[in-house]
Amino acid sequence: MAREKDVRELTEAEAAVELERLAREIAEANRAYHAEDAPRISDAEYDALKLRNAAIEARFPQLKRPDSPSEQVGAAPAEAFAKVPHAVRMLSLENAFSEEEIAEFDRAIRRFLGRSEPVACTAEPKIDGLSLSLRYEAGRLVTAATRGDGAVGENVTANALTIPEIPPRLEGAPELLEVRGEVYMSHADFAALNARARAEGGRTFANPRNAAAGSLRQLDPEITRSRPLRFFAYGWGALSAPLGATQIEALGRLAGLGFRTNPLTRLCQGVEEMLAHYRAIEQQRATLGYDIDGVVYKVNDLALQARLGFRSTTPRWAIAHKFPAQTAWTRLERIEIQVGRTGALSPVARLTPVTVGGVVVSNATLHNEDYIAGRSASGEPIRGGRDIREGDWVQVYRAGDVIPKVADVDLSRRPPDARPYAFPTRCPECGSEAVREEGDAVRRCTGGLVCPAQVVEKLKHFVSRPAFDIEGLGARQIELFHLLGWIREPADIFTLAARDAAGEKALVPPERLLELPDAESRAEAEARLAAAVGLERFDPAAFAERYRARSRTRLAEQLGYGERSAGNLFAAIEARRRIPLNRVIFALGIRHIGESASNLLARHYGTWQAFEAAVTAAGGREGPAWEELLAIDGMGEVMAASLVSAFRPGPEREAIGRLVRQLVIEPVAPARTEGSPLAGKTVVFTGTLERMTRAEAKARAEALGAKVAGSVSAKTDLVVAGPGAGSKARDAERLGVEIIDEDAWLRLIGEA
């Protein structure tokens, strides 16, 4: 029962808005799942988001975003662990949900290989745990790293060595061997761990996957040692010598070296055997003693795997066949509205706690006002037109570990006094009007910087790791300093030290301090505030007097800070005054402009002065500056419009100006292109490339110092045209731009 407008019915403008929403929601889900070990949506909902994103990109390839979820794996590694680059990227798997999709997987492989006979594949349970890569050199384990973002993971070597099923040394292994596998926790061990935690008054875990991930990512290896973790090996990365000629042989070799491989792995001759083994594993699922969420199929012949190769984030030779979702019924107690960084009003269902698939859940996403009302974005009925009301009994489902989706409502159990939910038209945080733009699925607050929810989230984004990454100034400190009135906009961060020294920090009414964002209760907030001003117990009048008396004191004397911690914070802020252009653009938090788009813009314009002048000149959405902006490969009209809107005269532009005056913005370092035939040239690709993908060709051109544009103009130097080239080739002919075919392109870059 899809809630969204059918992809086939989307206009181009609607598709662009939908891709922005999907990129944001999937990125948030990736961070929660991979980096925080605290997923917020179910596997089924995550898979649905990814599938819709892929479908829209297939229909509107020109709208594919630079930060597209289809080009990303996992999430950035946590800062608490040392980073480990993966010699061979740890990619994700494409997901399938039906037998027909598995049949198409088989057909696609045979088409690619030009074969009519069946291609043998292995089938093995998909363990629901934490991916781990073990690097052995000369038989000794030297590093163990989590997946991270696929390219760089977290160093958890000391913790991995505490897992009995991970051998510290190997006999008879290749000189270099990277073993890939899954860390997990059995159901029995998970139950015992939670029982022990409850008895000791400690933290319990929601499910075995979270328990395993949280245990492996401990800073103290002794804590990991006390947790019952296990490990299944299922693959490999870098190798100095092959493990075998087939997947089955290589797994056998790993087992011979001392690794545990899954005993349910089978070699299947064709689709029917694959599906039969899938059904057999599904029947055993409840009795395995550990969590699985599907079956993974892999082409058995490793030479064929090499021929099939990879897409940007997934191998062509493997696929994950996911199990269906699990459901339960419970009461929807109330609907709450949360306001996000972009001002989006997101409804959340607060549920009477219910166990779904062995996990107790109490929250669910309700997506948007249309979904609550029982209609799609285009006004068509969903759930038979049944709306959702507070007090209803609702069906929820999950296929993973966390917040489920509300799938249906039982009208026979609806309370007689239940009323249709009135979605707010005013922001619950600031009272500003909340509007819904044409083609947008969500309603957004128009308050901007006056909206507490938005300004705090914008500041958190500003100091986040891909942006300014200021040590000691994280989300918690931002919330506190904003509450105190010390930081109201990004520029205030860089004047904080001077204002602190001069005693010019603004203070807020003392009673507002009881809203300390990280305090678990009012009593805790009172105790902390009393201690901060030297009171034995909290008294409102006495606290207010002492607090105001400190209105001209330094941070080192405020709210638990000392000389060293305050000095370290100011030094960290000072160190970020000099910062690369791409980070500044990303840090501004402009809607639709993500990390990848920021990198594109920085590479294209080079300096802040050039970038600012060009975006300002493009403000009218016409003329050469606007055309140049749209010509940047990956920059669509929706993104460009959002960018120029932020630079129009007004409060946001003024805030940007105040920030820039505090910074030294470093230009993007040019690529090393000595002797490159493409250095400084603008290249456009059109038509089909047969010997390398479009992404590969673009990457090679940029590495050689070229700018890759999405359209042909008088500034274009070269057009590479493959079969099916259309209007771009005609434009090039009209403008007298040089046109070459793929063979000439390969000769030009030295890869013929």
N, C-alpha and C positions, 0 to 999 in steps of 0.2 A: 504494500500500500504506500506508494511513493507520495511524499508530500510536495516535492518540488515540481515545477513545470517540466513537462517532458523535454528532454534535450533537443528533440527534433523540432520543437515549437519555439525555441529560444531565438530572439533576435540577436544580432551581433552585440548590441549594447548590453542586453540582458546577460549574454554569455560572459562578457568581460567582467561585469559586476559579480556574477556567480563564481568565476575563477578566482577573483580576489578574495571572496568569502571562503572558498574551499582552501586556498593557500594558507590563509590565516588560521582556520580551524585545524587543518592537518598539522601545521607547524606547532601549534599549541599542544596538540595531542602527542606529537613526537617528543617534545620537550618533557611533558609529564611522564610519558612511558619510559623513554630511554635514559633521560638525564636525572629525573627526580624519583624514579621508581614509585610513582604515585599516579597511575593512569586515571583520567577523568571521564573517558568514554569507553564503551565496549568495543571489542574487536569487530563485532558486526557493524557497528556504526562507523568505525574507522574505515573498514573495508568499503562501506557504501560511499563514504566521502571520496575515497581514492578512485572508485569505479566511475562516479559521476564526473570527477575531474578529467579522467582519461577520455570519457565519452565526449565531453565538451571540447577538449583539445583536438580530438579526432575530427569533429565537425568544423571547428574554427581553428585550424593550425596557425593562422596568422596572429591569434590572440594568446598563444602560449607564452606564459610569463617567464621572465628570467629566474624567478624563485619558485618555479613550478614544482609541486610535490612529486611529479613523475621523474624529476631529476635529482631527488634527494633521498638519502638513506639515514635512518636513525636521527640522532641529535648530537650537538656538540658535546665533547667530553666535559665532565665536571671539573671545576678549578681546583678542587681539593686533591686531585691525583695528578701525577706527572703524565705527560702526554706521550703516546707511543704511535708513530706513523706505521700504518700497515704496509708491508712490502707488496702485498696483493690485497686490493680493496675487499672489505667484507660487505657484500651486496645483499640486498633483500631479495625475496622471491615474489614473482607474480602470483596472485591469488585466483583461484577458480572456485565456483560455488555450485556447479551443476555437472552432471555427466556429459552433457553436450559440450561444455567448455573443455573438458578433458579430451573428448574426441577431437575437438578443434586443435588443441595442443598437439595431438599426434599428427593430424593432417598438416599443420603448419611445419612441423619438423620434417615430414616427408617431402613436402613441397620445397623447402629450403635445400634439402639434400638431394632432391631429384630422384627419390626412391619410391617404389610402389609397395614394397614388402614392409611388414611391421618393423618398428624399431624397438628393440628390447629396452626396458626401463626398470630401474629399481623402485620399490615402494617402501617407505618407512614412516613410522609415526612422527608427527611434527611436535616435538617437545615444547611445552609452554614454560620456558625458563629464560635464562640470560645467556646470550651468545658470548663465547670466549675463544680467543686465539692464543695458542701456546707455541712459543718459538723455542726449538731445541737446536743447539749448535754443538757438534761433536758429542751428541747424546745427552747433553745437559740442558735442563730447562733454564733459559736465560731471561725470558720475559713472558708474562701473561697479560693480555690486554683485552678489555671489553670492546664491543663493536664501535662505540662512540658514534661518529657521523659516517662511518664506513671507511673513511680515509685515515682518521686519527682516533685512537681509543685511549682508555685510561689504564695506567700501569697498576695492576693488582697482583703482581707476582708473589709478594709475600703471603697474600691471602690465598691464592691458588695453591700454594705449596702445602696448605693445611688440609686440602681435600684428599682423602685417601685414594680416590680413583684417578688422581692426576700424578703419574710417576715423575719424581724429580730427575731420574736418569733413565736412559734407554740403552738397550744392548742391540746392536745390529741395525740401527737406524741410519738413514742418509746423513751426510755431514750437516746439512741444513734441512730442517723439517718443521713446518708450521702446521700444527694440528688444530682444526676447528671443531667446536662442539658446543654443547649446551649444559650450563650449570642449572641444576634443579633441586627440588626438595620433595621427598615422597610425602604422601598423605599422612602416613603414620608418624613420621618425624615432625611434620608440620603441626599435627595435633598435640604431640608431646611438647614441642617448643612453646606453643601458645598456652598450654596448661601450666608449664613451668613459669612463664611470664606472668600469668594471672596470679599464681600462688605467691610470687615475689613482688606483686604490685607493679610490674613493668609493662612495657608496650606490647600489645598483641598485633599480629599481622592479619590482613584481610584474606589472604590466599597464599598458596605455596610459591607462586611466581614472585610476588612482592617480597616474601620472606627470603627467598634465595637471592634476589637482586640486592636487597638491603644488607644481607649477611656478607655477600662477596665484596660489596663496596664500603666496607668498614675501614676507618683509618687505623684501627688497632687489630692486627692479625689474630690476636688472642680471642677477640670476640668472634671472628670468623671461625676459628678453631672449635669454639664451643657450639657452633651451629652445625647441624647434620646435613652438609651439602653433598651432592653427587654430581657425576659428570658422564655424559654420553658423547663419544666422538662420532662425527658424521661426515667429516671432510678435511680439507687441507688447504693451505695457502702456498707460500713459497717453498720450493723443493730444490735440492741439489741433484736428486736422482728420482725417477718415477717410482711410485709405490706399486704400480701394476698397469695393465693395459685396459682394465675396466674398473668401473665403480665398485663392483662386488669384490674384485681381487684386491683393490686398494684398501677397502674396509677390512678385509681379511688380514692384510698386512698390518694395519693399525691394531687389530685385535691381537695379532701375534707379538706386537711390541709391548703389549700390556694395557692397552686402552679398552674400555668397555664400549662396545657398539651395541645397537639395539637388536635384540634377538628376533624382533618382528619384521626385520628388513627382508624383503623377498625380491627375486628377479622375475619380472613379468614379461611375457611375450605378447605385447599388444594391449589394446585398450580394455578388452573384456577382462583379462587377467588383472590389470591394474585396478579396475572398478570392483572386481570381486574381492581383492585384498583390502581395498578401502572399506567395503562393507564388513569384512571380517574384523578389521581393527576397530571399527565403530562399535560392533557388538561387544568387544572386549574392553571398551574404553573405561567403563565404570569399575572394572576389576583389575586394572593395571597397577594401581597403587601410586600413580603419578599423573600429572595433568598433561593431556595432549589436546590440540585444537584442530587437528587435521592429519592429512597424509601427504608426504612430499614424494613426487615422482622425479627421477633424474635419468637422463639417457645414460645407459650403462657403458657404452663404448667411449673411452676417454678421447680417442682420436676424433670421433664425431662431435663430442662436446667442444673440442677445440675449433672444429669447422663451424659449428653453430655460433660460438662466440657469445657476445653480451650486447644487451641494450645499454642505455646510460646507467641504469641502476639495478637491472635484473638480468640473469643469464637466460638465454633462449632455450637452454637444454634442461631446465627444471621448472617445476610449478608446484604450488601448495594447494591441495584440494581441501578446503575448509569444511568443518562440520557445521550443521545447521545450528541456529541460535536456540537458547533455552529460555523458557518463559515462566511467569508467575503472575498472580493477581494480588493487588494490595490497594489500600486507600490513599488517595491523593489528599493530603491534609491541607496544603496551601500552595499557592503559586507565588514565587518571589521574582523580582526583576533585578538583575545585575547589570551594571553599566560598565562597559569595557573601555579600553584606551581610545578607541575610535568613536566612542559615544554610542555604540550599539547597545540597545536594550535587549537583553537576553533573558527569556523566562526559564525558570528552573522549578521543577516539581519537587516538593518536599513530601516524601512518602512515609507511610507507616512502615518501619523496617521489615523486610521480607528476604528470605533466603532464595536465591536464584542460582542454580547450578553450584550449590555449596558455598556461596558467598552472600553475606548479609549486605543489602543495598538499601539506601534511604533517600537517594537523590536521582533525578533523571532530567535530561535536557528536554525542553519542549520546543526548541528550535526558534519559533517566531509566532507572531499573532495569527497568521493564517493557519498554522498547524493546530493551534489551540481551537480555532473556530471551525475546524473540520473542512478546510478547503485548501487547494493548492494555490501557488502564487498567481496563477491565471484565473482563479475563481472556481475551478472545478472541484467537485466533492471528493474528499478522501475519508476513509473509514465510513463510507456511506453517508457522509455529511454530518456524522455525529461529532458534536463539539466536546471539549473537555472542561469540566467545572471543578472547583474546589469541593471536596467531599465525595467525588466520584470514586468508584472502584475501577481501577485501570489495569490493563495487562501490560507488563513490562517484560522485556527480553534482553538477554545478554549472551554473547558467545565468548566473552573474555572475562575480565576480572573486576570491572568497576561500574561506573554509572550506566544504568540501562537506558533504553529508549522506551517511551510510552507508545505502545503499538495500537491499543484499542481501549474502548470504554464499555462498561456493562450498564446499559440504560435501565435494566430491571432493578438495579440496586441504587439508582440515583436518589439522593435525599429529596423529599418534596420541596424543601426550601432552597435547593441549589439554584443559583442564578448564573446566566452566561457570564463568562469572565470579560470584564471591560479592560482591554489592554490600555495602559496609560498613554496619554498624549502629551504628558509633561514628564520631564526627567525626575525620578524619585530622589536624586541626589541634590539637584540645584534648582529644580522648578522650571528650568527653561523648556521651551517648546520642543517636543520630540517629533520629528518629521520623517516621513518615508518617501524617499525619492523614487521617481518612476523607474521601474526595472529592478529596484532593490528589494530583497526579501526581508530586510530588517528595518526597524525604526531607530533613528539616531537622535541623540541629544544635540541641540544646536548651541549649547552653552560654551563649548570650547574650553578656554583657559579659566573661565569662571566656574566650571563644573568641577567639584572636588574629585570626582571619580576619574575624570579625564586628565586633569592636570597632574595628579599623582602618578597615574599610569604612564603619562608621557614622560615624566621625569624618571620613572623607573626604566623605561625604554632607553632614555638618554644615557643612563649610566650602565646599561646592560653590557654583557661581554662583547658582542659584535660592534657596539657603539663606542662610548668613551672608556668603558671598563676601568673605572676608578677604584683602586683597592681601598677597602674600608668604607666605601660609600655605595652600599647595596640597597635593595628594596626596603629593608627594615629602617635604615638610617634616613632614606628619602622620606618615608612616611612620617618619621619623628620630626625631622627638620622642617617639613612642610607644615606639620601640625603646630610647631613652635612659631611659624611665620618667618623662619630664617631663609628658606628657599622657596620662592614662588614661581620661578622660571629658570631655564638652564643657565642664563648669564649669572644668576645669583650664586651659583656654585663657585664661580671663579672670583667673586668679590667677597666670599664668605670670610676668608682669612683676614683681609683688610678691615672689614666691618667688625670682625671679632676683636682685633687689636684695638680698634678705636671705640669699642663698646657701643656700636651702633646697630646691633642686631635687634630686629623688631621682636617684641614679645606678644603672646596672645593671652586672652583671659585665663587665669590659672585653672578655672574649673574645666576648661577644655583639655587640660593635660590628663584628665582622668580617662580620656579616650586613647591612651597609649596603645598603638596598633598591635604590639606583640604581647600585651598583658592578657593572661587567660581569664582574669576576673577583675572586678572593681577593687576587691580587697588587695589583690596583687599590685594593681596600679597605685593604690594609696600607699602601700608599704614601700614601694620603690621610690615614689615621689617624696615621702617623708625622709627616707634615708638620704636622698639627693641633697636636701637642704639642711640636714643635721637634726631632724626631729626624731624622737623616739617613737612617736605614733602620729598618725595623720590627723591634723585638725585643720579644717578649711581656712579659718581666719589666720592662724599662725603660719600655715603654709603660704597663703597669699602674700602676707607681709614679708616673709623671708624671700620669696620668689621675686617680688618686685624690687626688693633691695639688691638683687643680683642683676638687675636689668642692664648694668654696664660692666658686668664681669665677663671673663673670657670663657670660651668653650671648655677649657681645661678645668674649670671650676663648676661646670654645669652637668647635672643629670648623669653622674657616673663617669664622665670623661676625666682623664688626667693629662699632665703635661705631655707625656710620651704619646699617648693615643691621639690627642688633638694635633700634636706636631706631625705625627705620621700621616694623619688624614690630610692636613694642609699640604704636606710634601707630595702626596699622591695626586692631589688635585693639580698642583703646580706642574707636575710631570706630564699632565695631559693637556697643558696649554698648546703644546706642539703636537699636532695630530694630522694624519693623512686625510685627504679630501673625501675619500669614499666613506670613511667612518663618520665624518661630519654630516654628509648627506643622509646616511642611514639613521643617525642619531636624531635628526629632526622629526622623525616619526610621521612623515607625510603619508597619507593614505595611498595605498597601492605601490608605494616605493619601498621595496624590501631590500635585503642585503645585496642580492644579485643585481637588481636594477641600479643600486647605488654604485656598485663597482663599474657597471657599464657607463654610467654617466661620468664618473670620475675619469675613466680611461679616455672617454671621448673628448671631454673638455679640458682635462689636464690640470687646470688651476681653479681656485675658488673664484677669482675675478672673472675668468672666462665663463665659468658655469653660471654665476650670478647674472652677468650681463646677458648671456644667451637666454636664460629662462625668463628674465625680465622682459627682454625684447619679444619673446614668444607669447606674452600675456594676452595679446589680442587674438590668439589662435589663428593667425594667418601671417603670410609673409615668409621671408627666407629663414628666420630664426625658428619659426614653428615648423616649417618643412624639414629643417635640419634635425630638429628634435625627433620628429616622427620617423626620420630616416635611420635613426640608430636601431640596429637590429635588436628586436625584443621589446622595443618601446611602442606600445599601442596608444591609441587616442585617449583611452580612459586614464592611463598612467600619466600621460603628458598633461592632460587637463588638470589632474589633481596636483601635479608638480607646479604648474604655472599659477594655480589658484593660491598656493601657499606663499608665493612671492608677489602677490598683488598688494598694493598699499593697504595697511590695516594693522590691527594689533599683532597678528602672527608675524607679518613681515618685520614689524618694529622689534619684536622679541628676537627674531633671527639676527637682525642688525646689532642688537645689544650683545648677543652672544659672540658674533664674529669679531667684534672689537676687542674681545678678551682673548682671542686665540691667534696662534701662528699656524695657518693651515698649509700643510706641505703638499706640493703638487704630486701627482701620481708619477712614480718612477717609470721612465720609458723602457720598453722591452729592449733586450740586447739584440740589435738587428744589424750589426756590422756586416756589410756585404749582402744583406737580404734584398732580393729583387722586389719585395713588397713593402719595404720600409716607407711609412708615410702615405701609402696608397689606400684608396677606398675601394673595397671589393664587394660585389653583390653576387650571390649564388642563386640560380634559378633552374627549374627543371629537376630531373632525377639524377643523382650521382650513383654510379653503379659499383665503384671500387672503394668508396669510403662513405660513411654517413655524412649528412649535412653538418651534424655536430662536430665530427672529426675535422671536416674541411674548415669550418669556422675557427676551431681551436688552433689549427695549424696556421691559418692566415694571421690570427692575432698574435701568435707566438713569433711570427716573422715580422711583426711591426705594422701590420695592416689594420685598418678599421673596416669592420664588416657592417654593411648597411642593409636595411631591409627593402629599400626601393632605389631605383635608378634616378640620378639627377645629373646636373652638369658637373658636379663635383666628383662623380664616380670615375675611377680610373680603369676598372677592369670588371667585366661580367663573365662569370664562369657558367656556361649554359649546358645543361644536360638534356636528354630526351624529355619532351613535354614542356620545354620552355615556352612561355607565352608572352604576356604584355611586357615583362621586364626586358626580354630580348628585343622586342619591337621598340621599346623606349630607348634602349642602348643604340640601336641602328639609327633612330631618328636624331639622337644627340651626338652621333659619331664616336661613341665609346667603344673601346676594343672589346671584342667578344672572343672567347676561346672555349674549346670543349674540355672534357675531363682529362683526356690524355695529355693535352697541352698544359693543363693545370698541374698535373703530376710531374711533368718534365720541369715546369717552372720552379716547383718547390723541391726538386731533387728526389722524387719518389717514384719516378717512372720505372 
